Amino acid sequence: MELVGLNELLVFLKRGLSLKNINKKSLFYVVIKENSAIIKNLIKLKQEFLENLSTQKCSYAEEFSIRVVKVFYRTLIIGELRRLLLDSKQTTEVKSLVKEFEKTIERNVAFINKNSNYRVIPVKSLVEMQVTCLLEAL
């Protein structure tokens, strides 16, 4: 199940931008408008890609990018829209959309956490590893 497809994301953005009390002076307004244009182009490119898709198997990294990373980036865009709404006049409609977007963000974060095989590395260990690699390279 795709949590937020491109078409659904575009609908989210249009709904947010179409509100009467949206703060058009906010930096997030400009960002969301630009993202909307990019997403329209991505929808066209995705359709062309799917028409030419081969049946070749994906690597784990490619599958991860296809399934999880796209949800991550789409969630960031929804977060920007949420911030734009919070930066606008707080009407009932705006508050309702903020709650809806927050639920979507929570759902997406749960999906990302469930489908990501990562572990937290303490900064000290990370720096030690980087220094060791640097010394090995010299």
N, C-alpha and C positions, 0 to 999 in steps of 0.2 A: 504494500500500500504506500503510495507516494504521499508524504505528509503535506507538502506544499509544492504542488506542481507549478510550472511557470505560468500557466493560465490562471490558476487560483491566486498566485502571487500578484499578477497584474490586476486582478479584480480587487484584491486587498488594497493595492496602491491607489487605484482609481476611486475606491470608496473613501479612502482617507483624504485624497486631494479634492474631492468634490464637496466636502463639507463647507457650509457657508462661513463658519467662524475659524477656518484654518488660518494659521499665522503664515502669511505669504512672505514675511520678512525673515523668517527663520532660515538658518542655513540648511536645516533638514528638509525644508520645502524644496530647495534647489536640488539637493541630493536625491530626493524621492522622484522629482520630475525627470532627472537624468537617468535614474535607474529604470523608470518606466519605459523610456525610449530604448534603453539597452535591452530590456526584457522582451520588448516587441520584436527586436531583431533576433534575439536568441530563439524565440519561438519559431521564426522562419528558418533559422539555421538548423534547429533541432529537427524540423520536419524534413529538410533536405538530407541531413545526416541519416535519419532513420530510413529514408528511401534507398540510401546507398550502403546500408549497414551490412557488413559481412557476418558470417556465422562463426568467426574465429573466437576462441576462448579468451577470457580476460585473465590477467594476473591478479593476485590478491590486491595489490596497490590500485590497479585500475578499477576493480570492483568496489573497493573502499571509496575511491573518488566518485564513482557513479552513484553509489548508494548513500554515503554518509556526508562527504564533503559538500555536496550540492545542498543538502539540507542545512548544513552549518551556515553557508553563505546566504541562503535564502532567509534564514532566521535572523542574520545580522540586518538584512534589509527591512524585515518586519520590525525589528528593534528600532531602526531609524525612524520608521513611520510612527511607532509608538511614541518616540521622543518628540516628534513633530506634533503629535496630538496633545501630548502633555504640555507643550510649549504654546498651545492655542487656547482660546477661550473655552473653559470647561462647561460645555452644555451637556445635557443628558445624552445626546447622540454621541458626542465625543467620548464621554465616560464609558458608554456601552461598547464602543469600538475598541477602546483601550483594554477593557476586560477581555474582549474576544481575542485581540492580538496577544495579550498576555497568556491566555490559555493555549494558543497556538505555539507560542514560544516555549512554554513549559512542556508541551507534548513533543516538540521537536528536540528539546534538550534531553528529554528522557530517551528518545530514539537514538540520539547521538551517543549518549552514555552507554546504552545497551549494546550498540553495534560498533563501539570503538574498543580496541584492545590496547589500551594505553595504561601506563603507570606513572605516577608522579616521581620525579627524580629530585632529591634535594639540590639546591643551588650549589652547595659546596662540592657535591659529587660531580655535578655537571661541569663545573669549572675545572676540577681536577682532571676529568676526562678530556676536556678541550686542551688543557695545557699539555697533557701527555701526548695527545695526537699532534700538537704543534711541535713538540720536541722530537717526536718520531719522524716528522716530515723534514726537519732540519737535518 
